[in-house]
Amino acid sequence: MLAKILGILLVVWGAVLAVELIFPVIGSIFAAVALVVMGIIAAGALYLGKRWLGGESVIGKIVGVLALVVGFVVGVQAVLGAVVGVFGAIVLAVKIAAVGAMLYIGWGWFQSGEFRLPWRSRYA
């Protein structure tokens, strides 16, 4: 009986944590889209800066250098954002796996009424 009660508590606690993880997942999706947009802006600025720098006008060369600098700065920010985003995604994946394990184990305890891992209860 205690296993069923603790199983339901694990399922409820896991469901609450799962609801709390919805917003970080949505935020991660928006951050990934923003990172792609930053990459596109950096690539565009570098491309245009290179083309303007190769032109014949002095103003075009000045604007080209400025565009190259802006493209480089935005590109560095995008790369650093990607590195931080990868580590953030790993942490988020671990949290999602932990919540999934809580739900799976809690549901297994509730169904079987025993403190066994759900995949082991079939063989005992």
C-alpha positions as CSV (number, residue, x, y, z in Angstrom):
1,M,0.0,0.0,0.0
2,L,2.9,2.3,0.8
3,A,4.3,1.7,-2.7
4,K,1.0,2.8,-4.3
5,I,0.9,6.0,-2.2
6,L,4.5,6.9,-3.0
7,G,3.9,6.0,-6.6
8,I,1.0,8.4,-6.9
9,L,3.1,11.1,-5.1
10,L,5.9,10.5,-7.6
11,V,3.5,10.8,-10.5
12,V,1.9,14.0,-9.2
13,W,5.3,15.5,-8.4
14,G,6.6,14.5,-11.8
15,A,3.5,16.0,-13.5
16,V,4.0,19.3,-11.7
17,L,7.7,19.4,-12.7
18,A,6.7,18.5,-16.3
19,V,4.3,21.5,-16.4
20,E,7.1,23.7,-15.1
21,L,9.4,22.4,-17.8
22,I,7.1,23.5,-20.6
23,F,8.2,27.2,-20.4
24,P,12.0,26.4,-20.5
25,V,11.4,24.2,-23.6
26,I,9.5,27.0,-25.3
27,G,12.1,29.5,-24.3
28,S,14.8,27.2,-25.8
29,I,13.0,27.0,-29.1
30,F,12.8,30.8,-29.3
31,A,16.5,31.1,-28.3
32,A,17.4,28.7,-31.1
33,V,15.4,30.7,-33.6
34,A,17.1,33.9,-32.4
35,L,20.5,32.2,-32.7
36,V,19.7,31.2,-36.3
37,V,18.6,34.8,-37.1
38,M,21.9,36.1,-35.6
39,G,23.8,33.7,-37.7
40,I,22.0,34.8,-40.9
41,I,22.6,38.5,-40.0
42,A,26.3,37.8,-39.3
43,A,26.7,35.9,-42.6
44,G,24.9,38.7,-44.5
45,A,26.9,41.5,-43.0
46,L,30.2,39.6,-43.7
47,Y,29.1,38.9,-47.3
48,L,28.0,42.5,-47.9
49,G,31.1,43.9,-46.2
50,K,33.4,41.8,-48.4
51,R,31.6,42.9,-51.5
52,W,31.6,46.6,-50.5
53,L,35.3,46.4,-49.5
54,G,36.1,45.1,-53.0
55,G,34.4,48.1,-54.6
56,E,36.1,51.2,-56.0
57,S,34.4,53.9,-53.9
58,V,36.0,55.1,-50.7
59,I,32.7,55.3,-48.9
60,G,31.9,51.8,-50.0
61,K,35.2,50.6,-48.5
62,I,34.5,52.4,-45.2
63,V,31.0,50.9,-45.1
64,G,32.5,47.5,-46.1
65,V,34.9,47.6,-43.2
66,L,32.2,48.6,-40.8
67,A,29.9,45.8,-42.1
68,L,32.8,43.3,-41.6
69,V,33.3,44.4,-38.1
70,V,29.6,44.2,-37.3
71,G,29.4,40.8,-39.0
72,F,32.4,39.6,-37.0
73,V,30.9,40.8,-33.7
74,V,27.5,39.3,-34.3
75,G,29.1,36.1,-35.5
76,V,31.1,35.8,-32.3
77,Q,28.0,36.4,-30.2
78,A,26.2,33.7,-32.2
79,V,29.0,31.2,-31.7
80,L,29.1,31.9,-28.0
81,G,25.3,31.7,-27.8
82,A,25.5,28.4,-29.5
83,V,28.0,27.1,-27.0
84,V,25.9,28.2,-24.0
85,G,22.8,26.9,-25.8
86,V,24.3,23.4,-26.1
87,F,25.1,23.2,-22.4
88,G,21.6,24.6,-21.6
89,A,20.0,22.0,-23.9
90,I,22.0,19.2,-22.1
91,V,20.8,20.4,-18.7
92,L,17.3,20.7,-20.0
93,A,17.5,17.2,-21.5
94,V,18.7,15.8,-18.1
95,K,15.8,17.5,-16.3
96,I,13.3,16.0,-18.9
97,A,14.8,12.6,-18.5
98,A,14.6,12.8,-14.7
99,V,11.0,13.9,-14.8
100,G,10.2,11.1,-17.3
101,A,11.9,8.6,-14.9
102,M,9.9,9.9,-12.0
103,L,6.6,9.4,-13.9
104,Y,7.6,6.0,-15.2
105,I,8.8,4.6,-11.9
106,G,5.9,6.2,-9.9
107,W,3.3,4.8,-12.3
108,G,5.0,1.4,-12.0
109,W,4.9,1.5,-8.2
110,F,1.3,2.5,-8.3
111,Q,0.3,-0.3,-10.7
112,S,2.3,-3.1,-9.0
113,G,2.1,-2.0,-5.4
114,E,5.7,-3.0,-4.9
115,F,9.0,-1.1,-4.6
116,R,10.5,-2.6,-7.8
117,L,11.5,-0.9,-11.0
118,P,8.8,-1.4,-13.6
119,W,10.9,-3.3,-16.1
120,R,12.1,-5.7,-13.4
121,S,8.7,-6.6,-12.0
122,R,7.8,-8.7,-15.0
123,Y,10.7,-11.1,-14.4
124,A,10.5,-11.6,-10.7
